[in-house]
Amino acid sequence: MTRTALPAVVIPAYNEAATIRDVAQRALREAELVIVVDDGSTDATAAALAGLEVVLLRNEANSGKAASLRRGADEALRRGAGAVVTLDGDGQHCPEDIALLLRAWRETPERIIIGSRLHWRSRIPAARYWANRVANFWIGLAAGYAIADSQSGFRVYPARVLREARVRCDRARSFVFESEILIEAARLGAQARCVPVQVVYNSRARASHFRPVLDIARIVRMVAWRLVSQGLAQRAAALRRA
């Protein structure tokens, strides 16, 4: 693998001063290029990274996780990354598992690799566990195959998927992006592969920005729109063939 095809790590961060330095330091042991996107934090998130060899991008105002992921991924692609590893800045994901995900990606480089957490049911808050199960059903339905953990943000995206996927990244869709890109990737012929990883709920981390009821409702609405759109497209194609 050439140097320009090496994977990059992207970490979106919003008010993660308590955990971001530790996460970034550990990620740097796993990858040469680590990009942190400070999403308009009002705490000392950016200052906590002082002295680390990371690329720090800063959003002037809070733009949401989707926009931060997109900005970080675009920067990684601009620098020639062959794939982009994404993980959260709150310490929930173990950077040491990056090697595990990259190993799976190198075995199947056309696939999105997802670090699956749902096998650790006892460690996951009940509301989030069941919200994830609901999302898994609907996203799998739209994507056309079962996905063990559609809500994990610990992933490896092939560069092609990030370049070709057409997914909105506005603030209202912050927690929809990671679901919709799985459906869009399936349309492009790239399925996801789930690999079990560790999950940690850090007592120092701030409360999750994910709202199980509202955000899952937004995901289900997106899936319904996708299913309707796909149905209409198939009907139009059938009419053209007739």
Disulfide bonds with the S-S distance in Angstrom:
none
